[in-house]
Amino acid sequence: MDEPQRDEKMKPGDVDWSEMCSDAMRLILESLSIPDFHRASTVCSKWYSVSKSCVPGSRNRYPWLILIPEKFSDSKPSKKLFRKLSDTNSCRLCDPRNGKTYRTRYLGDQLSESRCIASYGNWLLMLNPSLDFYVLNVFTGERINLPSLSLRGKVSFERKDDGGFFLEHSWFDRETIINRYIETAVLWIDEKTKDFVVSWIYNDQYLFSYKKGDDPWWHLEDTKCLAMAYKDQKLCVYTSNHHIKILDYSGDIPEEIIEENPYLNHPFYYDPQPWEYIWQRRLVITTSGDVLIILSLKKTLENEEKRLFYIFKMNLQGDEWERVDSLGNEMLVFGDGYTLAVAPAKEDVRGGVIYFVADDVWPPHTNKLLESSTGAFDLATTEISWSLHYCYFSNIRWFVPGSDKQ
């Protein structure tokens, strides 16, 4: 965003908003919604300057929807109309609380070819077909390109002739990295300093990670990973043998925490009832630092299907995993790995809600819910409220604008 210039032509009696003290400007800016924040930052050069030291949307945060356009094939004439109606270089942002929809600015020519695999605040972790990762701010368009895949250790990345990559175990043992097998990832970024951490899991086995300033990428060896969550310079990893490892990112390289890991010797097991079918597992870290395991499952009783979410928390006194029925005043986005505290005064934004997209729950047997792309699960009632969105936006996600730094 270019720095705005102040209009010098003022009428008698006009208020010169540029003369307001910086502290007052900061209070006003941080109380605004995300779109209003960016509009207010263009009032004049002083407002713009103060806005650079603010964190937009840091108060009363709640999930929004982002709709990322899909790239359509020219071979399908019916798709051409949808492509003309949509802008493949920008996204739509839906504010469910105010019922408003916004279109972002230009976010890059490759936007419709890329997938969003994680989000944190105003930032998205994007992956394009060439296996290039980048971090993107949906409001400002700022982009941080991550380095090309390179690795040292027991496995390594080797570029193919077609531009893709092999995951090489030895000179005679290699496998092609397939884009769609990268489904689980986490992103953390500091809104002001732009320090960041990115981790992703390939094919439910290999964990790769990159922290700003690293060279090259880092690999957690000999660990098959199913889910993970990041908070306070620690990455919690849920492994295929149902244990939780904790990695410390405060140093130059990630190091596993052994003695101070309360979950290390307490694997998580849940035996579903004959009428329960587990679909996905997620790891979540609450605002207080507790680690939760969330199961997305389907229950079938008397020919009636119901999609549910079960929450499990370690009883540190009894050293056992227990099922809990509440998140208190917190909410979570199923794919993001952390909870969000809800301001008590906000009646229209409630805690105890899990926000999810269609892929997070067991697929229906009929096409009844095919147009229902997102939903919210109320833990108190165990009911789901679905929402409908345009079919030509195939990459739909919940994200939580703002920053966790108040």
Secondary structure, 3 states (H helix, E strand, C coil): CCCCCCCCCCCCCCCCHHHCCHHHHHHHHHHCCHHHHHHHCCCCHHHHHHHCCCCCCCCCCCCEEEEECCCCCCCCHHHHHHHHHCCCCCCEEEECCCCEEEECCCCCCCHHHCEEEEEECCEEEEECCCCCEEEEECCCCCEEECCCCCECCCCEEEECCCCCEEEEEECCEEEECCHHHEEEEEEEECCCCCCEEEEEEECCCEEEEEECCCCCEEEECCCCEEEEEEECCEEEEEECCCCEEEEECCCCCCEEECCCCCCCCCCCCCCCCCCEEEEEEEEEECCCCCEEEEEEEEEEECCEEEEEEEEEEEECCCCEEEEECCCCCEEEECCCCEEEECCCCCCCCCCCEEEEEHHHCCCCCCHHHCCEEEEEEECCCCEEEEEECCCCCCEEEEECCCCCCC
